[in-house]
Each structure stands twice: as structure tokens, then as C-alpha cells.
Amino acid sequence: MVSYKKIMVRLLLVVEMVLFFGNFLYSKNGLMAIVALKHENMQLSQEISEIKDSLFMMEEQLVQWNRYPFYKEKVAREQLHMIRPDEIIYFNL
């Protein structure tokens, strides 16, 4: 027959293990928090790469703007809807 002390020691050991693994998984700095931070880190890395791509495209547009006068006129006509003083614009409805 198992003594009362051995049962209590085993019970306390089981409770301690449950508390340890619960703390390991779900505490503020536990495994679940680390997984969530890794996921957030991946999202932020993806956002950074998208912003870098956007910045690269804008730098290319700036180079074209400074290098080619035709590009300035194209932007002025298409995006800013500007015309020269002697031109007439026709709209298709």
C-alpha cells in the first residue's frame, strides 16, 4: 500500500508540472507570446519590403522627372489635367 506521503508528493509534483507548463505556454513571455511576436515581426517585415518597393518606384519617377522633360509634360497632362494656353480639350462622355 502506498503511503499518504508518497501520494501527496506525487500530487504536488503533478500540480507543479501543470503550473510550470501552463506558465511556459501562456505567461506574458511564454511560448504563445513568442509565436505572436514572430507573426507580428513577419507582417512588419512584409510591410517594410512593400514600402521599400514603393520608395524605389518613387525614386525612379523622380529620376525620370529630372532627366526627361517629356515625362514632366506627361504628368502635367494626365495627373494634373493641365493644358497649354492654345489647346482645346475634348472629353468623351
C-alpha positions in Angstrom: 0.0 0.0 0.0 1.2 3.4 -1.0 1.7 5.8 1.9 0.0 9.1 2.4 3.3 11.0 2.0 4.1 9.4 -1.4 0.6 10.2 -2.7 1.0 13.8 -1.6 4.4 14.1 -3.1 3.2 12.7 -6.5 0.2 15.0 -6.4 2.3 18.1 -5.7 4.7 17.1 -8.4 1.8 16.8 -10.9 0.4 20.2 -9.8 3.9 21.7 -10.1 4.3 20.3 -13.6 0.9 21.6 -14.7 1.6 25.1 -13.4 5.1 25.1 -15.0 3.8 24.1 -18.4 0.9 26.5 -18.1 3.3 29.3 -17.3 5.6 28.2 -20.0 2.9 28.3 -22.6 0.6 31.2 -21.6 2.5 33.7 -19.5 3.4 37.2 -20.6 6.8 35.9 -22.0 5.6 32.4 -22.8 5.6 30.4 -25.9 2.3 31.8 -27.2 3.6 35.3 -26.8 6.7 34.5 -28.7 4.7 32.9 -31.5 2.5 36.0 -31.7 5.6 38.3 -31.8 7.1 36.3 -34.6 3.9 36.6 -36.6 3.8 40.3 -36.0 7.5 40.5 -37.0 6.8 38.8 -40.3 3.9 41.2 -41.0 6.1 44.2 -40.3 8.9 42.8 -42.5 6.5 42.4 -45.3 5.2 45.9 -44.8 8.8 47.2 -44.8 9.5 45.5 -48.1 6.3 46.9 -49.7 7.3 50.4 -48.5 10.9 49.9 -49.9 9.4 48.9 -53.3 7.2 51.9 -53.3 10.1 54.1 -52.4 12.2 52.6 -55.2 9.3 53.3 -57.7 9.1 56.9 -56.5 12.8 57.4 -56.8 12.6 56.1 -60.4 9.8 58.6 -61.1 12.0 61.4 -59.6 14.9 60.4 -61.9 12.6 60.4 -64.9 11.1 63.7 -63.8 14.6 65.3 -63.6 16.0 63.7 -66.7 13.2 63.8 -69.3 11.1 66.9 -70.0 8.6 64.8 -71.8 7.8 63.0 -68.5 7.0 66.3 -66.9 4.6 67.2 -69.6 3.0 63.7 -69.4 2.4 64.0 -65.6 1.1 67.5 -66.0 -1.4 66.5 -68.7 -2.5 63.1 -67.3 -2.4 63.6 -63.5 -2.8 67.3 -63.0 -5.1 67.9 -66.0 -3.2 70.9 -67.3 -3.2 72.2 -70.8 -1.2 74.7 -72.8 -2.8 78.1 -73.3 -3.6 77.5 -77.0 -5.0 74.0 -76.7 -8.7 72.8 -76.6 -9.6 69.7 -74.6 -12.4 67.4 -75.7 -13.9 64.9 -73.3 -15.6 61.7 -74.3 -18.7 61.0 -72.2 
